[in-house]
Every structure is written in structure tokens, then in C-alpha cells.
């Protein structure tokens, strides 16, 4: 981007800070993210933005240096499973060494960066959360090509938290949703398979047989079908 474009972004972000607005920045590669981080650091030096919970989405090949800059400003990172469909293309473009650490899920967690999991549906992926969770755990594309190295594969609990408590942080709702706890919203699902024990390759085929939102059963199937609340 030209300097004039950077200055225009600085002006917009100063305006957002003055109004206490949160912001998410879509950025796709580490080679150019320094342009964005330079601007964010300028704004942050004037008024710290950590309390606004700004975040960067995508940035699948985030380097350790970029993650440190993100952490220093108190930003979050939103990652999705686009590589489930597009992993081979990335592998061909960037090579195995980069693909092995993309996205650096575990590294970001160990640095204490707030991380949220998702799908980026419907542009690049299916909306199905369990396909995304399976990909987080094994790093394999839809055709079975293993990309991510073991050191960047989170545990089942870590992956689940990214999709629940982790994502709730970005909307300032971690005390309201994202966990089965007293005082939080009764949002839950009864699953067709035990996420914590089935083989990882079976997780993607998991479905909900009962879904509750805010304490109300909004979907039920199989043995729970009689419990579904019908529209009045």
C-alpha cells in the first residue's frame, strides 16, 4: 500500500478508537502483514487498543515475529479451516516448510494470544463446525494430505475451546457464552458421537441430535425428536 493509503487507515482507526469501536482486519499472508502491524502500532502508541479487542483474521502463515507484535498490542487472532479445501494449492505455492506451521495454532496459544476458531463459510469452506474441528486436530486436507506438523496440532479440548470460549472473547461475551457454567447462557448440543474419544478422522461426520439455545430446544432428532419445541 502507498503511504497515502496507510495514512488514511491511521485516520480511520483513530476515529474508531475515539468511539471505542472494535475492529477485525482481514490479512492473508505474513510477507505483507508488516504494513498493517506498522499502522496498528502507530495507533496503539497513541491510545492502547487492547481493551477494544481488535483482531486479525486469517494470516495462516503468521511468523513468530508477527505473533509477538500481535501479542504486544493485545490483539486477537481469528483462524479458519480454509486449508481443508485449499491446502494443496498453498502447499504448492509456499512449500512444505511453511505449510508445516500453517496456521501456527499451538504457537499462538502458548504465547497467550486470544485465538478464535471458525470456518469462514460460505466463501471458502463449509459451515460445519465438526469438519473444522477435525482439521484443527489432524491438519489434513479433504483429500487426506497432512500439512501441519504435530507441534502445531492442538489437543481436542484446546480445539473445542477455540470454537467456544475462544470465539466468545472477540465479542466480549466470554462471561455469557462459550462454557457450560452457572450464570452462562444454556447453549449446548447433544452430539451423535463422543468428540473426546472417537477417532479423529470420524469427528467431521459428527452431527447434533439436540441443540439448545438460551435454554430453549431449537432442534431435536432421533430419540430426542419429541422434545423439539414447535413454532407457535
N, C-alpha and C positions, 0 to 999 in steps of 0.2 A: 504493500500500500504506500501511496505517496504521503509525504509529510502533512499535506493539507487534509488528507483523509484521517490521519492519526489525530490531528488537532480537532477535527470535527467530532471524532469519537470521544476525545477527552471532554469536550464541551457537553456532549450528551450525558456522559457518565457523571460529570459534576452536577448536572441538573438532576439526575436520578438519585445521587447521594443526598442532595438537598431536600429531597422529598421522601427519603427513607425507602426507596424502591429496591426490590431485589432484581437480579438480572442473571440470565444464563447466556453464555457465549458459545456458539457452535464453532468448533475448530477441528479440523480433520487430520492435521499432521504436525509432528513435532518440529520439523525443519523450519516452519514459518511461525510457530506459536510465540517466538520471542517478540514479534511485533505486538501481539496482543498483551503479553505479560509486561512489556515495557510501558504500555499505556496504563494498564491496571496499577502498576507500581507507582506511576506518577500520581494517579488519583488517590491511591491509598496513602501516599506520603502526606497528602494534604488533609485527608479525612479518612481514618481507618474504616475499612468496609467489612470487617469480619462479622459484625453484628447484623449485616444485611444478608449474609449467607449467599453471596454471589457464587456462581459455579461455571465450570467449563464442561460442555457436553462433547462426547466423542473423544478426540485426541487419543486414539487407540495405541499409538506408538510413543506415548509420553516417556521422555527420558527421566532419569533420576534428577538431573539438574532442573528440569521443568517442574517436576513434582515438588522439589524443595521450594521453588519460588511460589508455587500454588499454596503450599503449606504455610509459608511465611506470611501470606496475606490473609490466611483463614478462609480460603476459598474451598468449595467442594468440587467433586468430580463426578459427573454422570456418565456411566458406561453402559453400552448396549451390545447385543449379540449379533451385530451385522456380519461378523465373520462366519457365522454359521452358514450363510448362503454365499458370501463373497470372499471367504478365506483363501481359496486357491489363487484368486486374482491378486490378492495382497501378497501372498507368498511369492508369486512370480515377479511382482514388481519390486518388492523390498528384500527378498531373500530370507533364508531360514533363521539367520541370527536375529533379525529384527522380529520375525514372526514368533519366535520362541518366548518373547517377553511382551507380546502384544495381545490384549491390553495388560498392563502391569498391576493386576488387581491386588495381589498379596503385598507387593511393594508399597502401594498406596496405603493399604490398611495398616501396615507396620509403621508407616510414617505418621499415622494418626490423621490422615486426610479423610474428611467425611466423603463416603462413596455411596452412590445410589445406583441400583441395578434396574434395567428395563429392557425394552425391545426396539424402540424407535419405530414401532408399527404405525402406519402400514407402508411406509416408504421403502424400507429395506428389509423388513422382517415380518414374520407372523406375530400376532399379538399374544400368542400362547406363553404364559409365564414359565411353564414347566420345560418347554424347549429351551428357553433362555437359561434356566437353572442348570439343565443338563450340560449346556455348552460352557457355562461358567466352571463346572466341575471337571469336565474332561478336555475342553479346548479343541474339540473335534468339529469339523465341518459336516454338513449334511451328507457328504459322500464318505465320511469316516476318516478324513485326513487329520491327523493330530498335529496341531500347530504349537500351542503353548507348552512350555516346559513345566515339569512338575512343580518347580518352585513358585510358579505363578498361578497354581490351581488352588483355590480356596477350599476350606472344608465345607461340608454340607450346611452346617449351622452358619458359617460365615456367609455363604452364598444366600441363604434364606434371609438373613438379617439385612443384606444389601437390598433385597427386594421389598422389605417391610420396614423395619426401623430405619434403615439407611435412607430410603427414599423419603420417609416422613420428615426427616431433618430438613430437607430442602424447602418444604412448605411450612416450616415452623410448627409441625404437628406431632413431633415425636412423643409428646406427653398425652396425646389424644388417640393416636392410632399407631399400628405397627407392632403391637405386642399384646398378648393375652394377659392383661393385668387389671387389677382393680382400679376403677376410675377411667379406663380407656374404653373407646367405642367397641361394642361387641361385633366386630368384623371378623369373620372366620370362615373356613371352608373345611368340610369333611372330605378327604381325598379317597380316590379309588385304590391308591397304593400307599404304602408307608414310605414316604420320601426319605426317611433316615436309614432305611435298611434295604430297599430294593436295589438291584444292580444299577449303576449309574446310567447305563445305556437304556434302561427302562423308564427313567424319570420323565423323559419327554412325552411319553404317552399317558401320563397321569391326567386325570380329569377330576373335577369336583362333582361329588354326588349330593352335596348340600352346601349352599352358600348363604351366609347370614351377613347382612349389612345393617349396622346400627341396631342390632338386636332383632331384626326382622328377617325371616326366612324368605329370600327372594328367588331361590332356585332349589329344587329338590328332585331327585331321580331315584330309581330303583327302590330299595326298602324305605327310603325317606320321602317318596313321592307324595304320600298323603299329608305330609307336613307343610307343603308349599302353600303360601298364602296367595289366594286368588285375587285378582283385581276386583274391586267393588264396582 
